[in-house]
């Protein structure tokens, strides 16, 4: 035998749907036969056999990445295993969860459901469990569930002997949410007190920074790089058809696909509508300039979600325009729209070039679209959860009791685990329902609704329809308008909006009752905590900051409590950021939502995010805001605002450094640079 290999059909999850795929492994060529392109011919025949069985994708693992890349395969992601001292996981804290031992068909279904959140996992065949148990005889399976709930996490572990002793090896780590993953990590830290290290196999963690975010010190974990899995799309049209797509996205644009050998270019139209997509040769837009030209390897990488941003696409050699025109990415405003670029491992984030028309979308779709005013001022762009959050049955029953005929719900949560918000409909009535993350948030929100009902019109703030302390559920009326964060606005409209925002907040503050002694004590404690945090940050960030930035942090650590002590207290909204502002274009009216942070405090603390993110580079918006507010800040308030913003920036920086989170590090430096440039 001169050469050989093995392959089989194993569907893989892409976009939340299983796509017919062939897995190739064990390919080899006898040493005396190498150099005659036998490997390429062998791969071609193996691919043909898989295509005959219906595969539209082919996956392989190889040490010869460069060689198979020339044959059309591409690596969508880096692959690592992680080794962590057991003691580092013992510090994990988690809510109490029920843990049961043993595998079941229910857990297999949960694994499949969670695997669909990511691009690339296999839809495991029926023989998988038996095969794994034969390879690892001491493999144990544990299910994690909240009290009285269905399982939300699956963990499989085994032990391994090494020259340095035994290790606990994690082969499966599937968690539906952050509380479940926290409970699973805490369980690993306490699983076996005499095993010094826990190893997460390269298949044992989702492709995200979960582990690093949960460790007190990221430096305790070590990573080992492995050969990546490599993907080749065998049938682009069929692959696009079988993949899942966002249900609220409707669009169509042109792309050119180069042949495998690069000898020819095929023009295609990609049409996306109602959760499905079609890739047709030529199509309705035949003759128009292509938005982008891709090799088959680049197409495979894009299909798997390997391009996480426009910068990554450009670095990967993705080019806009036609082969004969100057290469550029993103394509110029006169061309077709840009290609969907993913922001998470499953759902594409559509990033449209500056001055483009936005894609058609249903209400609630969030698209990051830089504008001249937001591109340089926003500290962060939206991130996206992999899947819509399910509407709990007990919540559905409660809402139906207040909205008879309940017939629809749509997830409207922010992309964080603690945000649980849905828009619900019953016949011709719409409402919003929210589950508060804590009892305190619930109490504050209900109190905030009572306050706004007394002092703001129903066009300026929503009205409370019902609430349930047991469920921590809040049902409210919808408020007309769109969320202001990342909303492209003309400069004149933006100025009027900021003035209206300042005017509304002044009315809110003026209507508030004086704070009590307990309120003053709470503010004093909060400021002392912030000062201690700034002091704690000093040592950690000193090597990364210039002397003037360090002086600001030191000033925050010393001055915050004293500055706030004698300032009057007002009832604050507490989260008066652009994500909680609405703008109704037809009436040019400013509205306000989300009262979960409403509490007494000093007025200057309302402005911290705006100061760090917007005003430092858009002073005209600050001026408009305080024109509406009706008075400038006093010298003491301005100094307090400045140092509170410094405290926020250094907190970003330290957290980013400790978690190896580049975006937080960049955000922290940005805030501190801006505060150093503007001294009150």
RONUDREN-388516 format. One record per residue (C-alpha): z, x, y. Coordinates in steps of 0.05 Angstrom, whole numbers, plus 5000, padded with zeros to 4 digits. Example, Ala and Ser with C-alpha at 12.3 -4.5 7.8 and 13.67 -1.06 7.14 Angstrom:
! residues 2
515652464910
514352734979
END
This chain:
! residues 680
500050005000
497950285067
501449775113
505149115110
509948635144
513347965139
513347345182
515446615182
515445995224
521945895264
521545435326
524445715391
527545335449
523745355515
525244885573
529944485528
524844335475
523244685408
516445025410
512845225346
513645975339
512646525288
517747075278
514947745257
518948325228
518848905180
511949155200
510549865179
504750345164
505150905113
505651585148
499251855117
495451235143
497751265215
492751395272
487450915246
489750295285
492249985221
498349705259
493849335308
489549045253
495748855213
498748505274
492248135285
492047875214
499347675215
498347295280
492246945251
496446715191
501846445238
496646075280
493845755217
500845475205
501145185276
504845725315
503345755389
508246335402
509746985364
516147385370
517648075343
522648645347
520149355347
521950055369
514650145393
515149705454
509550055492
504749975433
505849235422
505649115497
498349335495
497248805441
499648245486
507148225474
512248275530
519848335533
522947755573
529948055579
534248655565
538748595504
545848855501
551848825456
558748875489
565149205466
571548985500
578849195488
582548615457
588048685509
583048545564
581647855535
589047705525
589547625601
584647045599
587646375618
585145705592
586744975587
589644745521
584144565471
584044345399
581444885352
579044725282
576645185227
570245105187
562944955198
559744265196
553343895209
556443665275
557244385298
550044545277
547743985322
552144235379
549244935370
542244655375
543944255437
547044855472
541445315450
536644855486
539745065552
536545745545
529646025534
528446385468
533946185418
531545985349
532245275325
536045505265
533145305197
537544995143
538345655106
541246015166
548545895151
548146115078
544246735097
549346925150
555146815102
551747275051
550847815103
558047745128
562447485072
568647425117
564947035172
569346485201
567245885244
571745555296
570444915336
573544795405
574644105435
578543785491
584043325468
580942705436
573842935452
567843165414
567143925403
564444305463
564545015435
562845395371
565246105355
563546515293
567147175280
567747705226
571148375220
567849055213
570749725193
568950335234
571551055233
576150855290
578950245253
577149515249
573349105301
572948355311
565448195315
562947565350
556447315322
556146625356
559146425424
556645745445
560445385500
558444755538
562444905601
567145405635
573745115608
571045175537
568645885547
575346075578
579045785517
574446165469
575546825504
583046715505
582746555431
579147215417
584447595455
589847295411
586047245345
588647875313
593948305347
592448935306
584948975320
583849385383
576849175403
572348565404
564848665397
559948135421
553648235381
546948215417
546247485394
553447325411
553347175485
548746765530
544347185576
548847145637
554847495670
559947055633
563947635604
564048055667
566347455708
572347335663
574948055659
580248295708
576848985706
569449005687
570149745672
573949585608
567549325576
562049785549
554949575536
549949825484
542549695495
538349445436
531049355423
529048725460
525648125429
518348095451
514147485461
506747345458
503746665476
498246535425
495845875454
497545815528
495245085536
499144845475
505245265494
505444955564
504744265534
510544355484
515344675534
520244255574
519344185649
523643895706
522943145705
522743075781
517243585795
510043375808
504943895827
498444235810
495644925825
490645435800
491846085763
487346605730
489046865660
486047525639
483647625568
487948055523
483248645533
482648505607
475148435602
474747715627
478347225672
479346485656
480946015713
485945475695
489544895728
496944785715
498944055726
506343865723
508743145724
514542725696
517543275653
510943495622
505443985639
498144115622
494244765627
486744625629
480845095634
477644995703
480444295714
480343865776
481144445823
475244845796
472545325848
478845385889
482246055900
487446195846
494746235867
495946825820
492547245767
496447415704
495247825643
497247495577
503447935576
505347705646
504046985626
508747075566
514047365611
513446805662
513546285606
520146555580
523446565648
523147325656
521347305730
527747095764
525247175836
519047325877
521448045884
521848105808
514947815801
512048295852
515448895818
512548655752
505448705779
504147965791
498547885842
496147305883
488947155904
482847325863
481047985828
476448175885
481147995942
487048405967
492948325920
499047975948
505047595924
506847085946
499746855962
497946736035
499146056069
491745876066
491345935990
494245495935
501645415924
505945925889
507545955815
514245665791
519146245786
525446145745
532446215775
536146095710
534646195636
531345525627
529445105688
524345385737
526345465810
520245315853
520045825910
514645655960
512046166009
513646096083
509945526120
507545206055
507444456045
513244265999
511744005929
512143265916
518843095887
523442515875
529742445918
535142935899
530743505877
533044155909
527744675924
529345345957
524245426012
525545976063
524245806135
524146236197
531145996215
534346026146
531146626114
535547136150
541746736163
543746426097
548746836058
546346545993
540946115964
542245535916
543045695843
541645195789
545344935728
541244965663
541744215648
543643565681
550943395671
552042805624
554842155651
561442055613
561941385575
568841225603
566241335673
560240895660
564740325637
569040395699
563040405747
559939805711
566339415726
565139525801
557439505799
555438965750
548639085720
549139845723
542340085699
541240805721
544841455738
542342125764
546142775766
547143005838
552343545825
552544225859
550944805812
558144955794
562344715735
567444355779
562243925815
561143255780
557242755822
552242225802
547941725840
548341045805
544240415812
545439685795
539639225811
538439345886
545239685898
546140445899
552540835902
555441525888
560841675837
564842315836
570142605790
574943035829
576643705797
584143625809
589443105829
590243445897
582643405910
582842675890
588642515936
585442885995
578742555985
581641845982
585741996045
579442266078
575641626063
581241226095
581041666157
573541626166
573540876156
578140826216
574741336261
567341426241
561840906233
558940736165
552641096186
556541736199
560741746136
560441376069
565440826052
570040815992
568440255943
573540405889
577740965860
581641095796
587141625794
587041665718
579641845717
580142185785
573841785799
571341585868
565841075880
562741065949
556840795988
550641225998
549441536066
542341586094
539542276105
538242946072
542943526061
542144006120
543044656080
536044966072
532844366106
526944626147
527844376218
524344506284
528544926331
529544366381
531843876327
536444406298
539744516366
540943766375
543643716304
548744266316
550843946381
551743276344
555743636290
560443926341
561243256375
562942896311
568043416290
571443376359
572142626350
575142756281
580143266308
582142836368
583542236323
588242626278
595842546277
600143156296
601943586237
608843536205
613744096191
611144106120
604044186146
606144766190
609545096131
603345006088
598945326142
603845896150
603846026075
596145996073
595446506129
600546966097
596646926032
590147096068
593447686103
596147946037
589247876006
586148286062
591448816053
590248825977
582748915989
583649516034
584750025978
579149755934
573749725987
575650346028
570350805995
564850296012
566350146086
565650506151
571850616194
570450036242
569749546184
576249806153
579749716220
577648986222
580348876151
586849206170
587248766233
586348146189
591948376144
596748446203
594747916254
592847266217
599846956209
601847106281
595346836311
595846176274
603346066284
603045776354
596245426352
596344666348
594944326282
589443816271
587143416212
581143816188
575143636146
576344306112
569344426086
565044306148
558944686123
551644496125
551844296051
556243716073
552043516133
546543006127
540742906175
536942256178
530142406207
528341686225
534541596269
536042336284
543242176262
548242676235
552642456177
558342766138
560442756065
565743066018
572943006041
576343365983
578843936028
581343486084
588343706107
592143936168
590744636195
588545016256
581844806286
578845516284
579045526208
573744976206
568545456233
569246056186
563045956143
558745776203
561246396240
559546876183
553146546158
549646246219
552546376288
552747126286
545147156283
543746476315
548246476378
544245906407
546745456350
553945656365
552945486438
549944806420
555644676371
561144796422
557344416475
558043816429
565244006412
566843956486
570644596496
570145336480
575145666435
581145986468
581846746463
587146656408
582746176369
576646626376
580647226350
583346816292
576346566274
573747276276
579147556230
578746966182
571347106175
572847846163
577747636108
572247216076
567347796078
572048306048
573947805994
566547735976
565848495974
571848635930
570148075881
562948325878
565249035864
570248835811
565348365776
559248815785
556048235823
550748505870
549747855908
557147815926
557148555947
551148435992
554247806021
560748166036
557348746072
553048246110
559047866137
562948496155
556848806189
556048176230
563348146249
563348886269
557248756314
560748176350
567748326374
571147746412
END
